[in-house]
């Protein structure tokens, strides 16, 4: 699958906004639903997603695929994901380039992988199996991380790019995660952008984070900061019109605030696409 | 990295898990592993990269904190009344014990709390201090289960009215999937309401010890007495209500697939035929209005 359709500017579908989203027009183009929240038998979540899907494009975004885990793939989970994808016909299905489970126990967190050839082979093989199982290519997102592995033999962007090249999966490029990890591990976020293949990015994520002094924490409980907007502008220049989504998961504001944030992304994208050329890498943030 | 080396991907992930889930923190977990000769500090530093700004152990601690607080937040959301009843500090300690014993094994956090009611029941200290807590947890968990149970169209009044009168006694009800019956040893339904009325202000610790939050309006713990409730979903909203012994028995019979005639026998005890018919009519009427009947089948 090449680059999928450009959906425009969306926001994550969260419970706090269910009523508002269903009660009238929203100034966003699409919604992203957390897959696991809808892997249930019935009731309100599925009812809401059904009605949202009638009016908007939807992407299914998972947090528990655990593509990098050394546990076997969770077949029951894949059954649920496949059923959800059949029912809601998402524009695409995404998850994270990380691991979340070992020994059958779930961390419910996006844990980093060592960027080694062994891990690369392992992840690529699993992505291929998942894609075959789902009958579609998936997109994988770069995560925010706080610890790295001494054995990593390549930078994260190279690992991500190689996974995409070898497996045919797409990339969900989380611009805020690039920024957070760049600060935490002292790399140049623009080198990251330049290391990602232009034709593999299906979607951008934007979110707010928290500055904890010695590190940045990916909390999704703030507006996007100016430095991340700047990085987004550069990402748009490099990757072109890519579907963009605002995530806000804690201390969730009124829906109108998300609409504003999404509108800002739209304005930056429109402005950036009128400018040439693509910026070159700057110094470290 | 060497696939067969000391830190292949599997071993790395197992070690990562051990360190971030240790209740005493990453530093103590490393000391424990070193003491047992499982791993030494040099190996940890060779595996995880840190710097002078943030050493590797502190970096792993970020994950350890997020691990625990994510699970705590999830259970606080699924068991708000349990938390209100014991106060935030006791709840924190309860969750610490619980996730050690029952780490999440499901891809969705939705199911993290499924063993909490029985864990509370078997937890010596908590069960002694709060004898009613397991019942309260069962009620909260039943509500969570009913919330996203399978959908079913409720039985209509017309469908019920079309039953052939002469064979009504042989008819069997089916109940909607989003329905549960619960028996309790404590009157937690009344307690629930009291917590709601008080805005879920935590009660004081029963042993007179330090309460987790100031008891701005202590609520008496529920009395020990048999109680029953039904939990159901109507129009996507979850409800629960107390049941008297008679209605509980009738619903248990209906749930077990017993015919209407058997339910009427229960209601006939100590009543005139007219009274029994009236009682059955009112009861079934309430079930219809609440949408808990899914169908009726006459053989």
Contacts between the chains, C-beta under 8 A, distances in Angstrom:
chain1	res1	chain2	res2	distance
A	36	B	107	5.8
A	36	B	108	4.2
A	36	B	109	7.7
A	36	B	110	7.5
A	37	B	108	7.4
A	37	B	110	7.7
A	39	B	107	7.5
A	39	B	108	5.9
A	40	B	110	6.9
A	40	B	148	3.7
A	41	B	148	6.1
A	41	B	149	5.8
A	41	B	150	4.2
A	41	B	151	7.9
A	41	B	177	7.5
A	42	B	148	6.2
A	42	B	149	5.9
A	42	B	150	4.3
A	42	B	151	3.8
A	42	B	177	7.4
A	42	B	178	7.0
A	43	B	147	5.3
A	43	B	148	4.0
A	43	B	149	6.5
A	43	B	151	7.0
A	43	B	178	6.9
A	43	B	233	6.5
A	43	B	236	6.1
A	44	B	147	7.1
A	44	B	148	7.6
A	44	B	236	4.3
A	45	B	148	6.3
A	46	B	148	7.7
A	46	B	151	7.8
A	47	B	151	7.8
A	47	B	236	5.9
A	64	B	107	3.6
A	64	B	108	7.0
A	66	B	107	7.9
A	69	B	13	6.8
A	70	B	9	5.3
A	70	B	10	4.2
A	70	B	13	5.5
A	74	B	107	6.3
A	77	B	107	4.9
A	99	B	13	6.0
A	101	B	107	7.8
A	102	B	10	7.9
A	102	B	13	4.3
A	102	B	14	5.7
A	102	B	16	7.6
A	102	B	17	4.9
A	103	B	14	6.7
A	103	B	17	7.0
A	104	B	105	5.5
A	105	B	17	6.7
A	105	B	21	7.9
A	105	B	103	4.4
A	105	B	104	6.7
A	105	B	105	6.2
A	106	B	103	7.3
A	106	B	104	4.2
A	106	B	105	6.4
A	106	B	106	6.7
A	106	B	107	6.4
A	107	B	17	6.8
A	107	B	20	7.1
A	107	B	21	7.7
A	107	B	63	8.0
A	107	B	67	5.9
A	108	B	67	7.6
A	108	B	70	5.5
A	108	B	71	7.0
A	108	B	74	7.9
A	108	B	104	6.2
A	108	B	109	5.6
A	109	B	63	6.4
A	109	B	66	5.7
A	109	B	67	5.9
A	109	B	70	6.7
A	111	B	13	7.7
A	111	B	16	6.3
A	111	B	63	6.9
A	113	B	9	7.8
A	114	B	1	6.4
A	114	B	9	7.2
A	114	B	12	6.4
A	116	B	1	4.5
A	116	B	9	7.9
A	117	B	1	8.0
A	118	B	1	5.6
A	118	B	3	5.1
A	118	B	8	6.9
A	118	B	9	5.9
A	119	B	1	8.0
A	119	B	9	5.7
A	122	B	9	6.2
A	146	B	59	5.0
A	146	B	62	4.4
A	146	B	63	6.6
A	147	B	48	5.3
A	147	B	49	7.1
A	147	B	50	7.3
A	147	B	56	6.3
A	147	B	59	3.8
A	147	B	60	5.7
A	147	B	62	7.6
A	147	B	63	7.1
A	148	B	48	7.4
A	148	B	49	4.5
A	149	B	12	7.3
A	149	B	47	6.4
A	149	B	48	6.4
A	149	B	49	6.4
A	150	B	45	7.9
A	150	B	46	5.8
A	150	B	47	6.2
A	150	B	48	6.9
A	150	B	49	4.8
A	151	B	1	4.3
A	151	B	7	6.8
A	151	B	47	7.2
A	152	B	49	7.9
A	153	B	1	7.6
A	184	B	54	7.8
A	186	B	51	7.5
A	214	B	53	5.5
A	214	B	54	4.8
A	214	B	58	7.6
A	215	B	54	5.7
A	215	B	59	7.6
A	215	B	62	6.9
A	217	B	62	7.1
